[in-house]
Amino acid sequence: MTKANLFKTLLVCSVQAGSVFFAQSASAQYTSEVGLGLGGLVYKGELSPSYQFKNNRPAVTAFYRRDISAPVTLRGAFTAGLLRADDGNVKGVNGAVAPLPSYRQANMKGSLYEVSAVMEYNFFDYHYRKAKIHFTPYVFVGVAGFLSSTTTATDNAALPALNQKGTLLGLAVPAGFGFKYALSNRWNLGLEAGARKVFSDQIDHIDGKTQGQTDVVGNPHDQDWYFFNGVSISYTFYKINCPPQYKSNPRLLQ
């Protein structure tokens, strides 16, 4: 069995196991959460071709999460944070600054604001207090709108067109994974790591096209990304649904 087939088999088994677990308890269908999170934003693009932990800059998030079934929750969130990148941090195979970044000598600073809606799949019912398991890993995917405001500058006097400042309003696809732990009946702790695929190459104002000079200083076939990694705390609200027989005959409650 290949590694790819093994991964698919494990994923299918995990989903089925989670579904069987949730069939035993529907308590999560009637909960919702509000929470706050603290973490970091990381940019990936021309000025940072790969994920660089040193580019983490502070970010905060506020969210509302509602269960629509035992394993599935919907989450709406607002996230705000800072962005940065520097050609001087891009190393080549010999450990020195790579040739193109060394020539470009550019850096970027700015901020980003995001509004997102995602669907989460939880593998366990961590709200079910009678169970021994009070945690769950989860995966998520959704859609987001963002507004970035960044300034790009270069120390290379031969590339004046790289000195740009502006805002970008765009769409992104957030996806990732996380971990939730119920500290008590009401309070929960969360850890999350997620990527945002951006349908633009202009967060850093470098799109790989010539910008007033004959040199191409970027990749015209690659678009920008950004990532959010963080920890959160949330508060749970429970809703107890009245059984149908009591709804149709309220006198039974007297």
N, C-alpha and C positions, 0 to 999 in steps of 0.2 A: 504494500500500500504506500502510495506516495505521500509526502508531507502535506500536500494540498488536500488530498482526499481524507487524510487523517484529521486535519483541521476541520473540514466540513462535517465529518462524522461526529466529532466531539461537539461542534456547535449545535448540530441538530439534536443530539442527545441531551445537551444542556437545556435547550429550549423546551424539549418534551418533558424533561424532569421538572422544570419550573412550572410548566402548565399543569402537570399532575399535582404538584404541591399546592398551586393556587385553587385547584378544584375543591380542595378541602376547606378553604376559607375564603369568604367573600368580604371580609371586614374592610379590606383596603379600598373597596369600591366607594366607601363613604367618608373618605378623608381628604383634606386639602392642607396645604402648607404655605406659609409665607416665610421668607428667609433672606439673609444677607450673606455675602461672601467677600473674601479678600484673596487676591492672588496676583498674577502677572500676565501682561500681554507680551507676546513675542511676534515680531514681524519676520516674514520670509519673502525674499524677492531678489532683485538685482544686487542690492547692497548686502544681502545675507542669503546666499544661495541654499543654505541648509539651516535647520533649526539650531540656534545658538543660545544656550541657557544664559550667557552673559548679557544677552539683549533683553532679558526680562525687565519690565518696568511696571510699577504699581498699577493695579486695577481693582475696581470694586464692582459688585453686582448686587442687584435686588431682584427677587423672583417670587412668582406665585405658581404653585404646583397643585394640580387637581387629578385625582384618580378617576379614570373613566371605566376601568375594569380592574380585576385583581392584579394582573401584571403590568398594565399599561397606564402611564400617567402623561398628562400634557403639562408643559411648563412654559410660561411666558416670563421673559427677563429683560432687564435693562442693565447694560454693562458699560462702564466708562474706564478708560485708562490711558496710559502714555505709550508712545512708540519711540524706538530709537534703533539706529543701525550705523555701522561705520566700516568703510572699506578696509581700514587698518586691522580689523578683527578676522578677515577672511584669509586663512592660511593655505598655502599650496602644499604640494607633496613633500617639499624639503623643509617645511616648517616656517618658511618666510612668507610674507604677504604675496598672494597670488599675482601673476603678471597684470591682468586687467584691473583689479582693484588698486594695485600699486600705481598704475598709470592714471586711473580715474580720480583717486584721492577724495572720494565723496563721503558725506555723512548725512544722515537724516534724523530729524527730531520732530515730535508732534504729539497729537492726541487722537483718540478714536472713541466714538460713541456707537453703541449697538442696541437694537431692539430685536429680540428673537422669539420664535415660537418653535418648540421642539417636542417630539414624542419620545418618551423613555420606555424602555422595556426592562422591568425588574425581574430578576431571577428568583427572588424569594419575597415573602410577605413579611417585611421587617416590622410592620405595625401590629401584627397579630401577637398580643402579649402572652397568650397561652402557649405559644410555640417556644422552643428553646432557641431558635434562630432569630436574632434581632438585628440582622444586618443583611444587606444584599448588594451584589455587584449589579451594574446596569449599563446599558448602551443607549445611545440617543442619536437622532438625526432630525433635521428640521430646516427652517429657512430663516434668514435674518436680513435686516436692512442696517446699513452702517453709514456714518459720516466721519470721515477722517480729515484732519487739518494738519498738514505737515510742511516742513521746510527742508529742502535739500540744498546743500552747498558743497563746493569743491575747492581744494587748494591748488588745483591745476589751472593756471591762468590761460591755458590753451583751450579750456572747455567752459567758457563763460555761460553757455546755454544750460548747463546743469544747475546753475543757481536759480532755483524756482521755489515758489511758495504758493500754496493753494489748498482748496478743499475738494473732497470727492464724496459724492453720494452714490452708493451702490448696493448691490445685493450679494449675499454670500450664503453658502450652505454649511451650517455647523454640523459636526459629527464627532463622536468620541465615546468615552466610557467614564464610569465613576463608581463610587462606593458610598453607600449610605449606612449609617448605624444609629439605631434608636437608643438614645441615652436614657430616656424615660418614656412615660406615656405621651408626653407632649414635645419634648426636645429631641432634635436629631442633629447628628454631625455628618457632613458630607465632604468627599474629596472628588475632584473632577479634573480631567484633562481632555481638551477638545480642540480640533482644528477647524478653521473657517476657510473654505475655498472661495476666493474672490473672483468675480467675473470682470476683472479689470487689471491693468498693469500700470496703474497710475497712482497708487498710494505713495510711491517714492518718486513720482514724476519722471521715471526713466522707463521707457517702453521698448528700448532696443532699436529705435529708429534714429536716423541722423537728426540732430537738433541744432541746426545752424552751423554744423561743421561736417567734414567728410568722414570723421571717425564714427563707427558704431560702438557705443559704450554700454550696451545692454543686450538682453536676449529677447528678440521679438516673438519667440514661440513659447514663452512661459509667462504665466500670470502670477499675481501676488497672492500670498496667504497671510493669515495671522492666527495666533493660537491664544487660548485662555486656559490657564491652569490655576486652580485655587482650592481653598477650603471654605466651607459654609456652615452656618448654623441656622436651623429652621424650627418653627413652632407649628404643631399639628392641631387642626380643628377636626373634630369628629362629628358626623351626622348620623343619628340613629333613625333609620327608616321604620315607619310604622307598618306592621304586617298588613296585608290586604284585608283580612277579616275584621281588623279593628278600624280600618279606614271606612269600610262600608257600614259598620255598626259601632259608632263611637261609644254607645252605652256600655259596651263590654269593658271599657276602661274605668267605669265608675265603680 
